[in-house]
Amino acid sequence: MSCYENSKNIPEKLEIVRRYFSKIWLNNEAKILDIGGISSYYEILKAIFPYGKIFLLNINPNDIKSVNNSIAGDATQLPLKDETFDVITSFDLIEHLINPDDFLAESFRVLKWGGGL
């Protein structure tokens, strides 16, 4: 079990995501990447983006093993092609990184032009 699954403020954070992004991509077949995501986020993100394809990326494969569209990888060296995702989310991750600038640069690299981060 990940320490983040017990966070009491996750519902509030996901509500912010829903309010911000749902107006833009609610009815679109968007590709969404949650960096540092855990399996329990998948269903919540699927509810926010019902027509989207949700991907979770985590350095620990055990945190995402129950999700089909999961990617084991480092947030600062994303194993993904340029301009792949319409929306990128991340919760409680950046403060744990040694080089958060690398994380942000990689996030923007894989984000489509006009996408949301």
Secondary structure, 3 states (H helix, E strand, C coil): CCHHHHCCCHHHHHHHHHHHHHHHHCCCCCEEEEECCCHHHHHHHHHHCCCCEEEEEECCHHHCCCCCCEEECECCECCCCCCCEEEEEECCCHHHCCCHHHHHHHHHHHEEEEEEC
